[in-house]
Amino acid sequence: MGIIFMNRIKSNGSTYLIAGMLLLVVGAAVFLIVSQLRPTTTLYLSDGVFDARMALTQAAREKGLSGVTSLGSRDAMILVFPSDDTWKIWMKDMQVPIDIVWLDKDRRVVYSVTNVSPDNSNTFTPDAPARYVVELPAGTVTSRNIKTGRTAVFDIPQAGVE
């Protein structure tokens, strides 16, 4: 009786170990898939280095950072548009204040607005056509010395822009 009981305990222990390993592998796979669905890049802009999420589709650009409850000092989002235009930005469903920077096709800063409150109902439009819009934590434009004419450096995923 004691030997049978011990074998069952060993068998159950092996089952838990295998199940745990399987969960670990599935979790890693899900993480990798989600990471691919939300492209990211490193953004170098003026004195700052940022971990930037990228919005490559119309739906992702419309969402932007809405719903985000906090931003770290290195967080950013790059809205990548398919063509140059005076792309309008608003604070719909925003919960944190941000700085907004428009970049032309050569990734030079053409316009920016700072410390935009989530309560602000205005629409912000650049003075010049832009291809990219960067959303940053409020105060970043000033603290990182981001000025018109400065050039940003970042990679765009090969999947392209929709």
BELRAWO-V566041 format. One record per helix or strand of 3 or more residues. SS is the DSSP state (H for helix, E for strand). FROM is the first residue (numbers start at 0). TO is the last residue. If there is no record, write none. Layout:
SS;FROM;TO, SS;FROM;TO
//
This chain:
H;1;36, E;39;44, E;47;54, H;57;62, E;74;84, E;97;102, E;107;115, E;129;136, H;139;142, E;150;152
//
